[in-house]
Amino acid sequence: MSRKNRVLAGVVGLLLLAVVLFAAFYIAAEADHDCAGEDCPVCACIRLCEAILHRIGGGKTEQSFLLVSTVLLVAALTFSAFAASANTPVSEKIRLNN
């Protein structure tokens, strides 16, 4: 896999994680809002967030946990790949004379 594809996969994984986390946090934050009736915009957003979570996780808790843990693993591996590719004196071929 080329470096470009790995970076792209990491970015997509992080975006997926952000969508899942923001949807879950929005549902938790607005769970006890003052509902305005049938056309409540907050309720519409909550239904949309629930639909996103059900589509991503298939509606099952085990699959959602596996998906989130996989995305976190990919994010950690991507971060470690960037940290490992940092410039060092050896990679820059700098001679350190003491």
N, C-alpha and C positions, 0 to 999 in steps of 0.2 A: 504494500500500500504506500502510495507516495505521501510525502509530507503535506502536500496541499489537501489531499483527501482526509488525512488524519486531523488536520486543523478544522476542516469543514465538518467532520463528524463530531468533533469536540464542541464546536459552536452550536451545532444543531442539538446536541445532547444538553448543553447548558440552557438553550432556549426552551426546550421541552421541560426541563426541570423548573425553570422560572414560571412557565405557564401553569404547571401543576401546583406549585407552591402558592402563586398569587391567587389562583382560583380557590384553593382550600382556605387561604387566609381571608379572602373576601367573604366566603360563605360563613366562616366563623365570626367575623367582625359584624356582619349585618344580619345575623340570625334572629335577633330580637329588635328589629327596627319597627318604627311606627308605620304600619301598612296603610296605604291610601286607597285600598279597594282592589277591584279587578285590574285596573290599568296601572298598577304600582310599578314604576320603573326599577325599583330595587329588587322586587320579587322577580321581574323579568331577567335581571342580571344574575340573580341567584340560580334561576332555572338554567340559564345559559352556562354558568360555571359547573353546575351539576352534570349537565350534558357533556361538557368537555371532559370532566373526570371519568364519567362512565365510558365514553368512547376511548379514552386513552388506556384506562385500566380494564376495560371489558366488564366493568361493573362488579368485579370480584376483588376482595381485599387482598388475597394472596398474590394475584397478578399485579395489582397496583403496587404492593410492597416490592415485588421483584423488579418492576419497571423503575421505580424510584431508586432502589439500591443499585441497579445496573447503571442508571444515568449518573449517580454519584460516583460510582467506580470509574466510569469513562471520564468524568470531569477530573477526578483525582489523577488518573493516568495522563490525561492531557496536560494538567498542570505540572506533573513531574517530568514530562517530556520537555516542556518549555524550560523548566529549571535545569534539567540535565544538559540542554543545548546552550546554556549561557556561555559567554566568552570567558575563557580562562587564559592565563599566561601561556600555557602549553598550546592551546588552540590558536592563539595569536602568534605563536613562535617567537615569544619575547624571551630573551636570555636574561636571567636574573643573576648578575654577578654580585657577590657580597664582598 
